[in-house]
Amino acid sequence: MDTRKATNKATTNPLRRFAYKMLKYPPWLGMRLITLLFRYKVKFVGTAGLKIQQTDLKSVTFFQKNRKKVQNHIGSVHAAAMALMAESATGFVVGLNLPAGKLPLIKSMNLKYVKRAAGDMQAVAWLTDEQIQKMQNEPKGDVVVSVKVTDAQGIEPVICEMVWAWVEKK
């Protein structure tokens, strides 16, 4: 399946259609516009200052600058901000791939903080073709969405397991 293709408009959701159009713009502009839309829809993402760096509609990269507003008492990105970034990245990629008429819901988040973070943070979330197929064809269900959160040194300070469910909208 070509992930850049918008597919059938009857089944493609508005977020996917918008993101697909933005991929035609230069990356600096397209990702800025997708970030602004996501921040508008999920207000806390804007408060924390998360940015979407890239997406191919099957995966996404979120970025969190280590700034005072999101720091903990030791000067690194707060654990809650890391959780927000992981949840936002996985939710975004799920939202891109659900057909119209289905509602994404976080079912569970399991986070294990294993190392001290240093500097800016990045989260990369992705879905497999099998997961996308399941989301497209089943009226409700759930998937474990892969996400890797790393700091400025490339260290993975938190191991995340995000389970997303979907149901039909009423």
C-alpha positions as CSV (number, residue, x, y, z in Angstrom):
1,M,0.0,0.0,0.0
2,D,1.4,3.4,-1.0
3,T,1.2,5.4,2.3
4,R,1.4,8.7,0.4
5,K,-1.7,8.0,-1.5
6,A,-4.8,9.6,0.0
7,T,-6.9,6.5,-0.9
8,N,-10.7,6.7,-1.2
9,K,-12.1,10.0,0.2
10,A,-15.1,8.2,1.6
11,T,-12.9,6.2,4.0
12,T,-10.0,8.6,4.4
13,N,-10.2,10.8,7.5
14,P,-9.7,14.7,7.4
15,L,-6.4,14.5,9.3
16,R,-4.9,12.1,6.7
17,R,-6.2,14.2,3.8
18,F,-4.6,17.3,5.3
19,A,-1.3,15.6,6.0
20,Y,-1.2,14.2,2.5
21,K,-1.7,17.6,1.0
22,M,1.0,19.1,3.3
23,L,3.6,16.5,2.1
24,K,3.4,18.2,-1.3
25,Y,4.8,21.5,0.3
26,P,8.5,22.0,1.1
27,P,9.2,20.1,4.4
28,W,9.8,23.2,6.5
29,L,6.3,24.5,5.6
30,G,4.4,21.3,5.5
31,M,5.5,20.1,8.9
32,R,4.9,23.5,10.4
33,L,1.3,23.5,9.1
34,I,0.7,19.9,10.3
35,T,2.1,20.9,13.7
36,L,-0.1,23.9,13.9
37,L,-3.2,21.8,13.1
38,F,-2.3,19.1,15.7
39,R,-1.6,21.8,18.3
40,Y,-5.0,23.3,17.6
41,K,-6.8,20.0,18.0
42,V,-4.7,18.9,21.1
43,K,-4.1,22.0,23.1
44,F,-1.6,20.5,25.6
45,V,0.7,19.7,22.7
46,G,0.9,23.4,22.0
47,T,1.4,24.2,25.6
48,A,4.4,21.9,25.8
49,G,5.8,23.1,22.4
50,L,5.9,19.8,20.7
51,K,6.8,19.9,16.9
52,I,6.3,17.4,14.2
53,Q,9.5,17.0,12.3
54,Q,8.5,14.5,9.6
55,T,5.9,12.0,8.6
56,D,5.3,9.6,5.7
57,L,1.8,8.8,6.9
58,K,3.0,5.5,8.4
59,S,5.4,6.9,10.8
60,V,6.0,10.3,12.5
61,T,8.8,12.1,14.3
62,F,8.0,14.5,17.2
63,F,10.5,16.9,18.7
64,Q,10.6,18.4,22.2
65,K,13.1,21.2,22.9
66,N,14.5,21.1,26.4
67,R,13.3,24.5,27.6
68,K,12.4,25.8,31.0
69,K,8.7,25.3,30.6
70,V,9.0,21.5,30.3
71,Q,12.0,20.9,32.6
72,N,12.0,18.9,35.8
73,H,14.0,19.8,39.0
74,I,17.3,18.5,37.5
75,G,17.0,20.5,34.2
76,S,16.1,17.7,31.8
77,V,12.8,17.2,30.0
78,H,10.1,16.2,32.6
79,A,8.9,12.6,32.7
80,A,5.3,13.8,32.0
81,A,6.5,15.7,28.9
82,M,8.2,12.6,27.7
83,A,5.0,10.7,28.2
84,L,3.0,13.4,26.3
85,M,5.5,13.2,23.4
86,A,5.2,9.4,23.2
87,E,1.4,9.5,23.5
88,S,1.1,12.3,20.9
89,A,3.4,10.6,18.4
90,T,1.6,7.2,18.6
91,G,-1.9,8.9,18.7
92,F,-1.0,11.0,15.6
93,V,0.1,8.0,13.6
94,V,-3.0,6.0,14.6
95,G,-5.2,9.0,13.8
96,L,-3.6,9.2,10.3
97,N,-4.4,5.6,9.5
98,L,-7.9,5.2,10.9
99,P,-10.7,5.4,8.3
100,A,-13.4,8.1,8.7
101,G,-16.0,7.2,11.2
102,K,-13.6,5.6,13.7
103,L,-12.5,7.2,17.0
104,P,-9.0,6.6,18.4
105,L,-8.7,6.1,22.1
106,I,-5.6,5.5,24.2
107,K,-6.1,2.2,26.1
108,S,-2.9,2.0,28.1
109,M,0.5,3.6,28.5
110,N,3.4,1.7,30.1
111,L,6.5,3.8,30.6
112,K,9.7,2.6,32.2
113,Y,12.2,5.4,32.9
114,V,15.6,3.7,32.7
115,K,18.1,6.5,32.2
116,R,18.5,10.2,32.9
117,A,17.6,12.3,29.8
118,A,19.9,15.0,28.5
119,G,19.0,17.8,26.1
120,D,16.3,17.9,23.5
121,M,14.0,14.9,23.0
122,Q,12.7,13.1,20.0
123,A,9.9,10.4,19.6
124,V,9.5,8.2,16.5
125,A,6.3,6.2,16.3
126,W,5.3,3.8,13.5
127,L,2.8,1.3,12.4
128,T,3.3,-1.9,10.4
129,D,1.3,-2.6,7.2
130,E,-0.5,-5.4,9.1
131,Q,-1.6,-3.0,11.8
132,I,-2.8,-0.5,9.3
133,Q,-4.8,-3.2,7.5
134,K,-6.4,-4.2,10.8
135,M,-7.3,-0.7,11.6
136,Q,-8.9,-0.2,8.2
137,N,-10.9,-3.4,8.2
138,E,-12.0,-4.1,11.8
139,P,-14.9,-2.0,13.2
140,K,-13.1,-1.9,16.6
141,G,-9.9,-3.3,18.1
142,D,-6.6,-2.3,19.5
143,V,-2.9,-2.3,18.5
144,V,0.4,-1.8,20.3
145,V,2.0,1.1,18.6
146,S,5.8,1.1,18.5
147,V,7.5,4.3,19.7
148,K,11.2,5.1,20.5
149,V,12.0,8.2,22.6
150,T,15.6,9.4,22.5
151,D,17.5,12.3,24.0
152,A,20.1,14.5,22.3
153,Q,22.8,11.8,22.8
154,G,20.7,9.2,21.2
155,I,20.0,7.4,24.5
156,E,16.6,5.9,25.1
157,P,15.8,7.2,28.6
158,V,12.2,5.8,28.6
159,I,10.9,2.5,27.2
160,C,7.3,3.0,26.1
161,E,4.4,0.6,25.3
162,M,1.4,2.4,24.0
163,V,-1.8,0.5,23.3
164,W,-4.4,2.3,21.1
165,A,-7.9,1.2,20.5
166,W,-10.5,2.4,18.1
167,V,-14.3,2.3,18.0
168,E,-16.9,3.4,15.5
169,K,-18.1,7.0,16.1
170,K,-21.7,7.3,17.1
